[in-house]
Amino acid sequence: MFVSVKERTNIIGIQKSLGAKNYFILFQFLFEAIFLCLIGGAAGIFLVFLITLIPQESLPLFLSASNVTLGLTVSVVIGILAGIIPAVLASNLDPVIAIRSK
């Protein structure tokens, strides 16, 4: 997420100069972080589902709805934790300095 903020510093400056509020920039980056983590969590749950289809007698595996919910919840929490600092830094950028950066 830090790289994403650095790559889009110029765009953030343009958005802020056009009147975007700090909370809009904050939510934009938090939403991106959460969405990326949810995609990763869903891919992991799908891989676990495929593993449960393989017949194993020594280690029986099953995937319940509570396990899926727990996995997706952990993914959202990781997305929030990984995205909160870059999102706050992006939302607090000065528009003039952000537009000038390259």
GUGU-470345 format. One record per residue: x, y, z of N, C-alpha, C, O in turn; residue in one letter. Coordinates in pm, 1 decimal, padded with zeros to 6 digits, always signed. Layout:
BEGIN
+----------+----------+----------+----------+----------+----------+----------+----------+----------+----------+----------+----------+---------+
!      n_u !      n_v !      n_w !     ca_u !     ca_v !     ca_w !      c_u !      c_v !      c_w !      o_u !      o_v !      o_w ! residuo !
+----------+----------+----------+----------+----------+----------+----------+----------+----------+----------+----------+----------+---------+
!        X !        Y !        Z !        X !        Y !        Z !        X !        Y !        Z !        X !        Y !        Z !       A !
...
+----------+----------+----------+----------+----------+----------+----------+----------+----------+----------+----------+----------+---------+
***
This chain:
BEGIN
+----------+----------+----------+----------+----------+----------+----------+----------+----------+----------+----------+----------+---------+
!      n_u !      n_v !      n_w !     ca_u !     ca_v !     ca_w !      c_u !      c_v !      c_w !      o_u !      o_v !      o_w ! residuo !
+----------+----------+----------+----------+----------+----------+----------+----------+----------+----------+----------+----------+---------+
! +00082.2 ! -00118.9 ! +00000.0 ! +00000.0 ! +00000.0 ! +00000.0 ! +00086.9 ! +00125.8 ! +00000.0 ! +00047.7 ! +00228.6 ! -00055.2 !       M !
! +00204.4 ! +00117.6 ! +00061.6 ! +00293.3 ! +00233.1 ! +00056.2 ! +00334.9 ! +00262.8 ! -00087.5 ! +00342.6 ! +00378.8 ! -00128.0 !       F !
! +00361.4 ! +00157.8 ! -00163.9 ! +00398.5 ! +00175.0 ! -00304.5 ! +00281.8 ! +00233.9 ! -00382.8 ! +00301.6 ! +00320.4 ! -00468.2 !       V !
! +00162.9 ! +00188.6 ! -00354.9 ! +00044.5 ! +00241.2 ! -00422.0 ! +00026.5 ! +00390.3 ! -00393.9 ! -00009.8 ! +00466.4 ! -00483.6 !       S !
! +00051.6 ! +00431.8 ! -00271.0 ! +00041.0 ! +00573.2 ! -00235.7 ! +00149.9 ! +00652.6 ! -00307.3 ! +00122.9 ! +00760.0 ! -00361.0 !       V !
! +00272.9 ! +00600.6 ! -00308.6 ! +00383.1 ! +00670.8 ! -00374.0 ! +00359.5 ! +00684.3 ! -00524.5 ! +00389.5 ! +00788.4 ! -00583.1 !       K !
! +00306.0 ! +00579.8 ! -00586.5 ! +00280.6 ! +00585.3 ! -00730.7 ! +00170.3 ! +00684.2 ! -00765.1 ! +00171.5 ! +00743.1 ! -00873.2 !       E !
! +00076.6 ! +00702.8 ! -00676.0 ! -00038.3 ! +00788.9 ! -00705.0 ! -00035.2 ! +00921.5 ! -00629.8 ! -00138.9 ! +00985.8 ! -00613.4 !       R !
! +00080.9 ! +00962.1 ! -00584.6 ! +00090.7 ! +01088.5 ! -00511.5 ! +00043.2 ! +01205.2 ! -00596.7 ! -00026.4 ! +01294.2 ! -00547.9 !       T !
! +00080.7 ! +01204.7 ! -00723.5 ! +00039.6 ! +01311.1 ! -00814.3 ! -00112.6 ! +01315.2 ! -00829.3 ! -00172.4 ! +01422.8 ! -00827.9 !       N !
! -00173.7 ! +01201.1 ! -00843.1 ! -00319.7 ! +01192.7 ! -00858.8 ! -00390.5 ! +01235.2 ! -00729.7 ! -00495.2 ! +01299.9 ! -00733.8 !       I !
! -00333.0 ! +01198.5 ! -00616.7 ! -00390.2 ! +01239.5 ! -00488.3 ! -00388.1 ! +01391.9 ! -00477.1 ! -00484.6 ! +01453.0 ! -00431.4 !       I !
! -00277.2 ! +01452.1 ! -00519.3 ! -00268.4 ! +01598.1 ! -00516.5 ! -00372.9 ! +01663.3 ! -00604.6 ! -00431.3 ! +01764.8 ! -00566.7 !       G !
! -00397.2 ! +01606.7 ! -00721.2 ! -00499.7 ! +01660.8 ! -00811.3 ! -00638.0 ! +01645.8 ! -00748.7 ! -00719.0 ! +01738.4 ! -00754.0 !       I !
! -00665.3 ! +01530.5 ! -00689.9 ! -00794.4 ! +01509.1 ! -00624.9 ! -00816.0 ! +01608.9 ! -00511.2 ! -00924.0 ! +01666.2 ! -00497.1 !       Q !
! -00711.6 ! +01628.7 ! -00430.2 ! -00725.9 ! +01721.3 ! -00316.7 ! -00740.5 ! +01865.0 ! -00363.6 ! -00813.0 ! +01943.1 ! -00302.0 !       K !
! -00671.8 ! +01901.4 ! -00473.2 ! -00684.8 ! +02038.0 ! -00522.5 ! -00822.4 ! +02062.5 ! -00583.9 ! -00868.4 ! +02176.5 ! -00590.0 !       S !
! -00887.5 ! +01956.6 ! -00628.9 ! -01022.6 ! +01969.8 ! -00682.5 ! -01129.6 ! +01961.9 ! -00574.4 ! -01248.5 ! +01971.2 ! -00604.7 !       L !
! -01089.3 ! +01945.0 ! -00449.2 ! -01185.3 ! +01951.7 ! -00339.8 ! -01213.8 ! +01821.3 ! -00268.5 ! -01307.5 ! +01814.8 ! -00189.0 !       G !
! -01136.2 ! +01716.9 ! -00294.1 ! -01158.1 ! +01590.0 ! -00225.1 ! -01122.7 ! +01605.8 ! -00076.9 ! -01018.9 ! +01662.5 ! -00042.9 !       A !
! -01207.5 ! +01556.6 ! +00008.1 ! -01184.8 ! +01564.4 ! +00152.9 ! -01086.4 ! +01456.5 ! +00195.7 ! -01063.9 ! +01359.0 ! +00123.9 !       K !
! -01028.4 ! +01475.3 ! +00313.3 ! -00931.9 ! +01378.2 ! +00365.1 ! -00994.8 ! +01240.8 ! +00383.8 ! -00931.8 ! +01139.2 ! +00354.6 !       N !
! -01119.6 ! +01237.0 ! +00432.5 ! -01182.7 ! +01107.6 ! +00456.7 ! -01210.2 ! +01033.7 ! +00326.0 ! -01212.7 ! +00910.7 ! +00325.1 !       Y !
! -01230.9 ! +01106.1 ! +00214.7 ! -01251.6 ! +01040.2 ! +00085.4 ! -01124.4 ! +00968.9 ! +00040.5 ! -01129.9 ! +00854.7 ! -00005.2 !       F !
! -01010.6 ! +01035.4 ! +00053.2 ! -00882.3 ! +00973.7 ! +00017.5 ! -00853.5 ! +00856.8 ! +00110.8 ! -00805.6 ! +00752.4 ! +00066.5 !       I !
! -00882.2 ! +00873.6 ! +00239.4 ! -00860.7 ! +00767.8 ! +00337.6 ! -00943.1 ! +00644.4 ! +00303.8 ! -00890.8 ! +00533.0 ! +00301.5 !       L !
! -01072.4 ! +00664.1 ! +00277.5 ! -01159.8 ! +00551.0 ! +00244.6 ! -01122.0 ! +00486.1 ! +00112.2 ! -01138.1 ! +00365.3 ! +00095.0 !       F !
! -01072.4 ! +00565.3 ! +00019.7 ! -01031.7 ! +00511.1 ! -00109.7 ! -00919.1 ! +00409.3 ! -00092.6 ! -00925.0 ! +00300.5 ! -00149.8 !       Q !
! -00817.9 ! +00443.3 ! -00015.4 ! -00705.9 ! +00352.1 ! +00004.2 ! -00741.8 ! +00237.3 ! +00098.5 ! -00694.9 ! +00125.1 ! +00079.6 !       F !
! -00824.5 ! +00264.1 ! +00199.8 ! -00867.8 ! +00154.3 ! +00287.5 ! -00952.6 ! +00053.5 ! +00210.8 ! -00938.0 ! -00067.3 ! +00229.6 !       L !
! -01041.3 ! +00102.9 ! +00124.2 ! -01123.7 ! +00012.9 ! +00044.6 ! -01036.8 ! -00072.9 ! -00045.8 ! -01062.2 ! -00192.3 ! -00061.4 !       F !
! -00934.6 ! -00013.0 ! -00105.2 ! -00845.2 ! -00089.8 ! -00191.7 ! -00771.8 ! -00197.8 ! -00113.0 ! -00760.3 ! -00311.1 ! -00159.9 !       E !
! -00722.3 ! -00164.4 ! +00005.5 ! -00650.2 ! -00261.5 ! +00087.1 ! -00741.5 ! -00375.5 ! +00131.0 ! -00702.5 ! -00492.1 ! +00126.2 !       A !
! -00861.8 ! -00341.9 ! +00173.3 ! -00956.7 ! -00445.2 ! +00217.0 ! -00997.0 ! -00533.4 ! +00100.1 ! -01005.5 ! -00655.4 ! +00113.9 !       I !
! -01021.9 ! -00472.0 ! -00015.2 ! -01063.5 ! -00549.2 ! -00132.5 ! -00953.3 ! -00645.8 ! -00176.9 ! -00981.8 ! -00761.1 ! -00209.4 !       F !
! -00828.9 ! -00600.0 ! -00178.5 ! -00718.8 ! -00688.0 ! -00216.8 ! -00702.7 ! -00803.6 ! -00118.1 ! -00676.7 ! -00916.9 ! -00158.7 !       L !
! -00718.0 ! -00775.2 ! +00010.4 ! -00707.6 ! -00882.4 ! +00109.6 ! -00824.5 ! -00979.8 ! +00100.5 ! -00807.1 ! -01099.6 ! +00122.7 !       C !
! -00943.5 ! -00929.5 ! +00068.1 ! -01058.1 ! -01019.7 ! +00050.4 ! -01038.7 ! -01111.3 ! -00069.6 ! -01075.9 ! -01228.5 ! -00064.6 !       L !
! -00981.4 ! -01059.5 ! -00176.3 ! -00953.8 ! -01144.1 ! -00293.2 ! -00853.8 ! -01253.1 ! -00255.2 ! -00870.6 ! -01369.2 ! -00292.5 !       I !
! -00750.0 ! -01215.3 ! -00181.2 ! -00652.5 ! -01314.8 ! -00136.1 ! -00712.9 ! -01416.4 ! -00041.2 ! -00682.1 ! -01535.3 ! -00049.9 !       G !
! -00798.6 ! -01371.1 ! +00049.5 ! -00865.5 ! -01463.3 ! +00142.3 ! -00958.8 ! -01558.0 ! +00069.9 ! -00964.6 ! -01676.5 ! +00102.6 !       G !
! -01032.2 ! -01507.1 ! -00028.6 ! -01123.2 ! -01593.0 ! -00105.7 ! -01044.9 ! -01695.3 ! -00187.1 ! -01087.6 ! -01810.0 ! -00199.8 !       A !
! -00930.8 ! -01654.8 ! -00242.2 ! -00847.3 ! -01749.8 ! -00316.3 ! -00793.6 ! -01858.0 ! -00222.6 ! -00788.6 ! -01975.3 ! -00259.6 !       A !
! -00753.6 ! -01819.1 ! -00102.1 ! -00706.4 ! -01917.5 ! -00004.7 ! -00815.1 ! -02013.5 ! +00038.5 ! -00790.0 ! -02133.1 ! +00053.8 !       G !
! -00935.7 ! -01962.6 ! +00058.4 ! -01047.1 ! -02049.3 ! +00096.1 ! -01081.5 ! -02145.0 ! -00017.7 ! -01114.9 ! -02261.1 ! +00006.1 !       I !
! -01073.4 ! -02096.4 ! -00140.5 ! -01098.8 ! -02183.6 ! -00255.5 ! -00994.1 ! -02294.4 ! -00263.6 ! -01027.8 ! -02408.9 ! -00293.6 !       F !
! -00867.8 ! -02261.8 ! -00237.2 ! -00763.3 ! -02365.5 ! -00237.1 ! -00786.9 ! -02467.8 ! -00126.1 ! -00767.1 ! -02587.5 ! -00146.9 !       L !
! -00828.7 ! -02422.1 ! -00009.7 ! -00859.9 ! -02514.9 ! +00099.8 ! -00978.1 ! -02603.3 ! +00060.4 ! -00979.6 ! -02722.7 ! +00090.5 !       V !
! -01077.1 ! -02544.5 ! -00006.9 ! -01191.2 ! -02624.2 ! -00052.7 ! -01145.5 ! -02733.5 ! -00148.9 ! -01192.8 ! -02846.9 ! -00141.4 !       F !
! -01053.7 ! -02699.4 ! -00239.1 ! -01002.5 ! -02801.0 ! -00331.6 ! -00926.1 ! -02910.2 ! -00258.3 ! -00932.2 ! -03027.0 ! -00296.8 !       L !
! -00854.2 ! -02873.2 ! -00152.9 ! -00780.5 ! -02972.6 ! -00074.6 ! -00876.6 ! -03064.3 ! +00000.1 ! -00848.0 ! -03182.7 ! +00018.0 !       I !
! -00990.8 ! -03010.3 ! +00043.8 ! -01086.3 ! -03095.1 ! +00116.8 ! -01150.4 ! -03198.9 ! +00025.5 ! -01204.5 ! -03298.3 ! +00073.8 !       T !
! -01145.3 ! -03177.6 ! -00104.5 ! -01203.4 ! -03275.1 ! -00197.4 ! -01114.5 ! -03397.8 ! -00216.3 ! -01161.5 ! -03502.0 ! -00261.9 !       L !
! -00987.7 ! -03385.9 ! -00181.7 ! -00895.9 ! -03499.2 ! -00193.0 ! -00922.6 ! -03594.1 ! -00076.6 ! -00918.6 ! -03553.0 ! +00039.3 !       I !
! -00949.4 ! -03718.8 ! -00106.5 ! -00977.5 ! -03812.7 ! +00004.2 ! -00851.0 ! -03841.2 ! +00085.5 ! -00751.0 ! -03889.3 ! +00032.2 !       P !
! -00857.3 ! -03810.9 ! +00214.5 ! -00745.5 ! -03834.8 ! +00305.2 ! -00799.9 ! -03903.8 ! +00429.2 ! -00891.5 ! -03853.6 ! +00494.3 !       Q !
! -00743.4 ! -04017.9 ! +00461.0 ! -00790.3 ! -04091.9 ! +00578.2 ! -00710.9 ! -04055.9 ! +00703.1 ! -00762.2 ! -04066.5 ! +00814.6 !       E !
! -00586.6 ! -04013.5 ! +00685.3 ! -00504.3 ! -03984.3 ! +00802.1 ! -00537.4 ! -03847.8 ! +00863.2 ! -00521.5 ! -03828.7 ! +00983.8 !       S !
! -00583.2 ! -03752.8 ! +00781.1 ! -00614.6 ! -03619.3 ! +00830.3 ! -00744.2 ! -03572.2 ! +00764.6 ! -00741.5 ! -03509.2 ! +00658.8 !       L !
! -00857.3 ! -03602.8 ! +00827.5 ! -00984.0 ! -03559.8 ! +00766.9 ! -01001.5 ! -03408.1 ! +00775.6 ! -00988.4 ! -03350.1 ! +00883.4 !       P !
! -01030.7 ! -03344.5 ! +00663.4 ! -01050.0 ! -03200.1 ! +00657.3 ! -01193.2 ! -03169.8 ! +00617.0 ! -01252.0 ! -03240.3 ! +00534.9 !       L !
! -01248.5 ! -03065.1 ! +00674.9 ! -01380.2 ! -03018.1 ! +00633.3 ! -01382.7 ! -02867.1 ! +00642.7 ! -01311.3 ! -02807.2 ! +00723.0 !       F !
! -01464.6 ! -02807.3 ! +00560.6 ! -01473.7 ! -02661.4 ! +00553.4 ! -01615.4 ! -02621.8 ! +00588.1 ! -01708.5 ! -02651.2 ! +00513.2 !       L !
! -01632.4 ! -02555.6 ! +00701.0 ! -01765.6 ! -02513.4 ! +00744.3 ! -01785.1 ! -02364.8 ! +00716.7 ! -01690.5 ! -02293.1 ! +00684.1 !       S !
! -01908.2 ! -02320.5 ! +00730.2 ! -01940.4 ! -02179.5 ! +00706.7 ! -01871.4 ! -02089.5 ! +00808.9 ! -01832.5 ! -01977.2 ! +00776.8 !       A !
! -01856.4 ! -02138.2 ! +00930.9 ! -01788.5 ! -02056.3 ! +01032.7 ! -01640.2 ! -02040.7 ! +01000.0 ! -01581.9 ! -01935.9 ! +01027.7 !       S !
! -01578.1 ! -02143.8 ! +00941.1 ! -01438.3 ! -02132.6 ! +00900.3 ! -01422.4 ! -02032.7 ! +00786.1 ! -01326.1 ! -01956.1 ! +00783.5 !       N !
! -01515.4 ! -02033.3 ! +00692.8 ! -01511.2 ! -01938.6 ! +00581.3 ! -01528.9 ! -01796.1 ! +00634.0 ! -01456.6 ! -01705.1 ! +00593.3 !       V !
! -01624.4 ! -01777.2 ! +00723.7 ! -01647.5 ! -01645.1 ! +00782.1 ! -01525.4 ! -01597.9 ! +00860.6 ! -01486.1 ! -01481.6 ! +00851.0 !       T !
! -01466.2 ! -01687.4 ! +00937.4 ! -01346.5 ! -01652.3 ! +01013.3 ! -01232.6 ! -01613.3 ! +00919.5 ! -01162.5 ! -01515.3 ! +00944.8 !       L !
! -01213.8 ! -01688.2 ! +00812.4 ! -01107.3 ! -01657.4 ! +00716.8 ! -01126.1 ! -01523.0 ! +00649.8 ! -01030.5 ! -01446.9 ! +00634.5 !       G !
! -01249.2 ! -01493.0 ! +00609.6 ! -01275.2 ! -01364.5 ! +00545.3 ! -01264.9 ! -01248.8 ! +00645.2 ! -01221.1 ! -01139.5 ! +00609.3 !       L !
! -01304.8 ! -01272.4 ! +00769.5 ! -01291.6 ! -01169.4 ! +00872.9 ! -01145.5 ! -01138.9 ! +00901.5 ! -01107.4 ! -01022.6 ! +00915.3 !       T !
! -01065.0 ! -01241.2 ! +00910.2 ! -00921.1 ! -01221.1 ! +00930.8 ! -00861.1 ! -01144.7 ! +00812.2 ! -00774.1 ! -01059.7 ! +00831.1 !       V !
! -00907.0 ! -01174.3 ! +00691.2 ! -00858.6 ! -01102.5 ! +00573.7 ! -00894.3 ! -00954.3 ! +00580.0 ! -00812.1 ! -00869.4 ! +00545.6 !       S !
! -01015.5 ! -00922.8 ! +00623.3 ! -01057.2 ! -00782.7 ! +00635.0 ! -00974.7 ! -00711.0 ! +00741.7 ! -00932.5 ! -00597.3 ! +00720.6 !       V !
! -00951.1 ! -00775.5 ! +00855.2 ! -00871.6 ! -00714.1 ! +00961.7 ! -00728.6 ! -00688.4 ! +00913.6 ! -00671.5 ! -00583.1 ! +00941.6 !       V !
! -00671.5 ! -00784.1 ! +00841.7 ! -00536.8 ! -00765.2 ! +00787.3 ! -00536.2 ! -00650.9 ! +00686.6 ! -00441.6 ! -00572.3 ! +00682.9 !       I !
! -00641.1 ! -00640.8 ! +00604.6 ! -00651.3 ! -00530.3 ! +00509.1 ! -00658.3 ! -00395.6 ! +00577.6 ! -00596.1 ! -00299.4 ! +00532.6 !       G !
! -00733.3 ! -00387.9 ! +00685.6 ! -00743.3 ! -00262.3 ! +00760.6 ! -00609.0 ! -00227.6 ! +00824.3 ! -00565.1 ! -00112.8 ! +00817.7 !       I !
! -00543.9 ! -00325.8 ! +00885.7 ! -00415.4 ! -00299.7 ! +00950.8 ! -00307.1 ! -00263.2 ! +00849.5 ! -00223.3 ! -00177.1 ! +00876.3 !       L !
! -00308.6 ! -00328.2 ! +00733.8 ! -00206.3 ! -00300.2 ! +00633.4 ! -00232.8 ! -00170.4 ! +00559.0 ! -00140.6 ! -00112.9 ! +00501.1 !       A !
! -00356.3 ! -00123.4 ! +00559.4 ! -00388.6 ! -00005.8 ! +00481.7 ! -00408.6 ! +00121.3 ! +00559.0 ! -00417.2 ! +00228.3 ! +00498.6 !       G !
! -00416.4 ! +00114.4 ! +00692.0 ! -00451.2 ! +00233.7 ! +00768.3 ! -00339.1 ! +00337.9 ! +00767.0 ! -00367.1 ! +00456.6 ! +00750.1 !       I !
! -00216.0 ! +00298.0 ! +00784.1 ! -00106.3 ! +00395.8 ! +00787.2 ! -00085.1 ! +00459.1 ! +00650.0 ! -00076.1 ! +00581.6 ! +00642.4 !       I !
! -00076.4 ! +00381.3 ! +00539.2 ! -00063.3 ! +00446.8 ! +00409.0 ! -00183.5 ! +00534.1 ! +00374.4 ! -00168.0 ! +00637.6 ! +00309.6 !       P !
! -00301.8 ! +00494.2 ! +00416.3 ! -00420.6 ! +00574.1 ! +00387.0 ! -00418.6 ! +00706.1 ! +00462.2 ! -00456.1 ! +00809.5 ! +00406.9 !       A !
! -00375.4 ! +00703.7 ! +00587.3 ! -00365.8 ! +00827.4 ! +00665.2 ! -00259.0 ! +00918.8 ! +00606.4 ! -00279.2 ! +01039.9 ! +00597.4 !       V !
! -00145.8 ! +00861.8 ! +00566.5 ! -00040.5 ! +00942.6 ! +00505.0 ! -00088.6 ! +01004.6 ! +00374.3 ! -00058.8 ! +01120.6 ! +00345.9 !       L !
! -00162.6 ! +00928.2 ! +00294.9 ! -00213.4 ! +00980.7 ! +00168.0 ! -00316.2 ! +01090.0 ! +00190.8 ! -00318.8 ! +01188.7 ! +00117.2 !       A !
! -00400.4 ! +01074.1 ! +00290.8 ! -00505.1 ! +01173.3 ! +00313.4 ! -00450.6 ! +01302.7 ! +00372.5 ! -00516.0 ! +01406.6 ! +00363.3 !       S !
! -00332.2 ! +01298.7 ! +00433.0 ! -00274.0 ! +01418.0 ! +00493.9 ! -00173.2 ! +01488.6 ! +00403.5 ! -00105.8 ! +01581.4 ! +00448.2 !       N !
! -00161.5 ! +01446.4 ! +00276.6 ! -00066.6 ! +01510.9 ! +00186.2 ! -00110.9 ! +01653.4 ! +00152.9 ! -00230.0 ! +01682.3 ! +00141.9 !       L !
! -00012.8 ! +01740.7 ! +00137.3 ! -00040.0 ! +01876.6 ! +00091.7 ! -00061.0 ! +01872.1 ! -00059.7 ! +00022.4 ! +01815.1 ! -00130.1 !       D !
! -00168.8 ! +01929.6 ! -00112.2 ! -00196.8 ! +01917.0 ! -00256.0 ! -00087.5 ! +01973.7 ! -00345.7 ! -00056.3 ! +01914.1 ! -00448.8 !       P !
! -00029.6 ! +02085.5 ! -00309.6 ! +00071.3 ! +02148.2 ! -00394.6 ! +00198.2 ! +02061.8 ! -00400.8 ! +00254.4 ! +02040.4 ! -00508.2 !       V !
! +00241.2 ! +02013.8 ! -00286.7 ! +00360.4 ! +01928.8 ! -00282.1 ! +00332.5 ! +01795.9 ! -00351.8 ! +00420.8 ! +01742.1 ! -00418.7 !       I !
! +00212.5 ! +01742.6 ! -00337.5 ! +00178.8 ! +01614.9 ! -00399.5 ! +00174.1 ! +01626.3 ! -00551.5 ! +00214.9 ! +01533.5 ! -00621.3 !       A !
! +00125.2 ! +01738.4 ! -00603.7 ! +00121.2 ! +01755.1 ! -00748.7 ! +00262.6 ! +01770.0 ! -00804.3 ! +00291.7 ! +01719.7 ! -00912.9 !       I !
! +00350.2 ! +01838.1 ! -00731.8 ! +00486.6 ! +01860.2 ! -00778.6 ! +00572.1 ! +01735.2 ! -00775.0 ! +00670.8 ! +01727.5 ! -00848.2 !       R !
! +00538.9 ! +01638.5 ! -00694.1 ! +00623.9 ! +01520.0 ! -00677.9 ! +00621.8 ! +01434.1 ! -00803.0 ! +00518.1 ! +01418.6 ! -00867.6 !       S !
! +00732.7 ! +01380.8 ! -00835.0 ! +00744.3 ! +01288.1 ! -00948.9 ! +00839.3 ! +01178.5 ! -00913.6 ! +00863.9 ! +01089.5 ! -00994.9 !       K !
+----------+----------+----------+----------+----------+----------+----------+----------+----------+----------+----------+----------+---------+
***
